[in-house]
Every structure is written in C-alpha cells, then in structure tokens.
Amino acid sequence: IRPERFLKLAAEISEVFPGEDERLYYIPRCVYNGKEVAPKGKLYNQYTNLVKKFRLNDLRGKSAHNVEEKENNDCNDDDTSVANDLAWLSIRLEPWTTVQEKWQATSKYRLAILQKQETNNSRKRKNSDQPPPDKVSDYIKKYRALRSPDGYTLLELDFLQLYPQSDINLTSKWTKFVQKVLEFSPSEIDGLADESPVTILHKFAKLFEPVILNARIGKFKTRPTRAEIAEGLVLHVKVCKYPVQSERPWLVLQQIIYDIYTPWDAQIPAVIQMCKKFALA
C-alpha cells in the first residue's frame, strides 16, 4: 500500500468519526531533529502486523516492495532550458518581469532540490565526518535576485506554488483565531489587554506549558520559559527553522490557520491536542 492510500484512508476515518484525528491512524515517514522517523499509526501498524503474519505462513514473499515508495523526481537535471534559466538567475537582477518568469519556470526543479538537501542535511547532522549542512544563506547567495529589495516576493511565488490557497487563510481565519485565544486565556496576561496581533501571539504562546526539550546548552537540556516561547514565536524571522523553544505554537499556527502539513512536521501530542482545541473550520 502506498503512503497516499494510507493518508486517504486516515482522512476518510476522520470524516466518518469527527472526533478522531487522522494522524492517529497514519503519519508518513519524516525527518525530525535531524533523524529519519519511520511511518506509524493504527492503520500502518495493523498493515505491517498482517504482512508479518502472511510472511510467517508463506502467504506473502519476502521481497515485497517497501510500503514507503519514494516519489520519482520528474525534474531533469540535464534540462537545458532549466539550466540556462538558473544560470541567468544567479547573475541577473533585471528586468524584473523576466526574473519572475524564470523563477516560476524553475520552481519545480528548485523546490525538489531543496527537499533533497533537507534529507542530505539530516544525514550530515548525524555524521560529524560529513561536511556541515547547507545554510539558508547559501541559497540566497546562489541566486542574486534573492538579494534584491524585492527578493522576498520570489519566495512568496514559491510558497504559492507549494500551497496555492494558504496565503489567504491568515486574513480569513484571524478573527476566529483571536476569539479562541481570548477564550482560552486569562483575562489579563502580564498586563496585555489589547488585541493587537503581537499581543494575541504573546497570549497564544503562553497557553503552552514549558517542557524540557532535547536541545542542549552544554551538558544540560533546556526548559524554556513562557516568555522565551513567546519571544521565539514573534521573532521567528531570525532563523530558517522554527525556534526549538517555540516549535509547538508555530506548528499549531501552521496547521490550524494555513492548513499546511508536511512530512517534516514533528508529531507532538501537545500539538495534536491544541489543534483540536483551536479547530477553526
């Protein structure tokens, strides 16, 4: 059974039983904290158990295909047109309309490469003998147009390519999100009484209990305070990944507001429960 089939079955179970979270039934293979995490969930576990029983009774061969077949990359590295466009983007800044056209023409290829690099980076983090992981700054240096004042708009084009409808979700869901935050928050938190976006995000972040994280400072594991969780949420722009102390609130925002789920999302019970609590549908 392919991953897509598991995802479809899990979604259908959630539709039939509204109280059930589909992620309890199937979570695809992902990378978390630099380590590859095997697929899991009730459906997947039942399937693998049945396969084992069939093999023990010689009802299924041992050379069966792996459940997690990797998607074929239909981007051709040798495509002359794409290669020429990428070379052009690495040195040119104008005309801007041409920059945008070539950026969109190479989107599929560039995004596929970035996903491959994330997998390679996870291996590098686990093996100290490997070269250091690629940095976001390396990507920005690679394409000169990204360093222009309007370079951020190119990243927005990539976002729209990956998630076509998610860009409007913030404005369409914000009012209901604010209502939920105020409903679950004490009437006054640290003197924050207004409903500005920054205040709402501070209040939302402080709904998460401080927990001990795997990240370490020296020999000690860290336990960020609520204030540090809030700071990491508001100042996320400082880093390329979600700040480790604010990963939980950022994942909830990503999923309940933007409806974005990726193979790299950490599967954290507190996040799943908070998503149910903040359901904005």
N, C-alpha and C positions, 0 to 999 in steps of 0.2 A: 504494500500500500504506500502510495506516495504521500509526502507531507501535506500537499494540497488537499488530499482526500481526508486526512485526519482533521485538518483545520475546518473543512466543510462540515464534517460530522459533529465536531465540537460546537460549531455555531448553530447547527440545527437542534442539538440538545438544549442549548441555551434558549432558543426560541420556544421550544415546547415547554420547558420548565424555566420560566422567567427568573426564578431565584438562583438558578445555577450559573456559575461563572464558567465560561467556555475554557478558560485557562486551567481549570481543574481537570479538564479532560484531555487537553493536548497542549504542550509547549514545545515548539520546534527547537532544533539544535541552535545554540547561540554561543557567543563569546562573552564571558563575564569575569571582570577583574583579570583580564589577560589570559584566561583559561577557557578552553572549549568545554561547554556543558552539553551533555547528551540530552536528546529529547526525553520528555517524561509526560506523565498524566495518566488518568484512568484508562483511556482508550489505548494509548500506546503500550502501557504496562500489560493490559489484557491481551493485546495483539502479540507482544513478544512472548508472553507465557504460553499462548496457544501454539506459536511457532515452535517453541522448545518441546512441547508435548508431541507435536506432529513429527518432529525430527527423531525423538526418542522411540517413536513407534514406526519409524521408517515410512511415514506418510508425506514427508517433505524432504527434498535433497538438502545437503549441507552447503551447496553452492548457490543458494538463493540470493537474489540481488539484495543489497542493503536497502533498508527502509528509507534512509535519508539519501536519495539520489541527488547529486549536486546539479544545479541548473547549468545548462550549457551556455557558455558565453558566446552570443552570436555577434559580438563585436570583433571585427577582423583587424588584428594588429597591423597587417600589411596594406590596409586600405589606403591607397594613395591620396584620395581626397581628404580623408580624416587627418592623415599625417601632415598634409600641406596646411590644413586649417589650424592644427595645433602649433605648427611651426610659426605660422603667421601671428597667432595669439601670443606667442612667447616674446615677440619683439615689437608688436604694433599696438598703438593706443587709439588710432583714428583711421578712417571715420568711424564714429561710434555705432552707427547703424550696421556697419559691416562687422564690427566687433560682436554685436549682439547676434547677428545672423550666424557667424561662425561658432560662437559659443553654443548656441542652440543646436547647430548641426553636429557638434562633437559631444553633446551632453551625454548620450547613451554610453559612449566609449569612456569618457572621463569618470562617470559615476561607477561604471563597472570596475575600472582600475582602482578607484578609491576603496571599494568594497574588498577587493583583493588585498590591498595594502593593509586594511584593518586586520585581516586574517594573518598576514605576514607579521604585522606588529605584535600580535598576541604571542606568536612563536618567539619573537625576539625578546619580549619581556620575560618569558620563561627560561630563556637560554642566555646566560651572561656572555657566552662566547660569540654571540651574533652581534652584528652592527646595531647601533641604537635605533629605536623605532623612528619612522618618518614623523615629521612635525607639520603642523598646520602652516607654519611659516615657510616650509619648503614648497608647499603647494602654491602659496601666494607668490613666492619668488619665481616659480616656474612660469606663471602667466602674468605678463606685465600689466595687462588690463585690470587685474585684480587690485593692483596697487594705485590705481587712479581714484579720484574722488567718487566716481560712480561705480567703482568696482563691486561694491556690495550688491548692486542691482543684478549682477551676473549670478551671484549666489542665490538671489531670490528667484531667478529664472530656473535654476537647478531645483530649488525647492518645489516650484510649481510643476516641474517635470516629474518629480517623485510623488508629490502629494497634491494633485490638481485642485481639490476642493478645500483643502485645510486652511488656506490663507484667510478665508472669510470667517472662520469659526470663532476667532477671538472676539470680534465685534458682535457676532450673533449670539454668543453664549456668555459674554461677560456679565451682563445684568443678572442672569440667573446664578452665575458663579458667586457674585458679590453677595447675593441673598443667602446662599448656602454658607458662605464664610461667616457672615454676621449671625446666622442662626446657630452655628456650632461654636462660636467664640464667646468668651465672657464679654459683658457689655463694655468693659474698659480693659485694654491690654497695654500696659506701660504708657498710659496716657494717650493712646492713639484712638481718637474719637471720630476723625473724619473718614470719608470713603474714597479717598484718592487711590489710584492704582498701587502706589508704593505702600500705603497703609494696609490695603487689602492683602497684598502679597505678604507683608510682615505678619499680619494676623493669621493668614493661611499657613505660613511656615511654622508658626508657633503651635499649631494643632498637632504637630508631630512630636512624639516623645523622644528625648535624647536617647541614643543607643550607642553601645560600643561598636566601633567599626573595625574592619580588617586592616584598614590603613594604619600605619605606624609612624610615630615620631620617635626616632631612636629605637629603643627596645620596647617601648610601650605602645599599646593600642590606644587609639584616640576615642574620646567620648565628647563630641561637640555639644555645646550648649544650644538652647533655643535661639539665642541671639546670633550664634555663629551659623546656625541653619538658615536663619532669615537673611543674613549677610550673603551667604553663598547663593541664595535664590535670587536676590536683587542684583548682585554683581556677577552673574553668570558669564558675562561677556569677557571676563578676564581669562578664561580658559576654553579649550576646544571641547572638553567633555563636561558633563555635569559635575560640579564640585562634589567631592565624595561626601561631605557633610550634608549636602542638600540634594542628594540623588533621589531620595524618596519623594519630596514635594515636586521636583521637576518632572519625574516620571508620571505622577498623577496629573499634572497640568498637561503634559504631552498627550496623555491618553484620554482624559475626560473633555478637554477643550478642543484639541486639534484632531482627535480620533486617529492618532498615529501610533502604530505598533510595529516594532522592528525586531529582527532576530537577535539584536544586541541588547534588548531591554532586560535588565535584571529582574528575575522573578522573585519579588519580595512580598511575603504575606501581608505586611502592613500596607503596601501599595495597593494590592488587590482589594483589601477591605476598605481603604479610603476611596478608591474608585467607585465602589458600590455605594458608599455613603454620599458621594458627591455626584451621583449619576445625573447628568444634565439633559438627557434625551427627553 
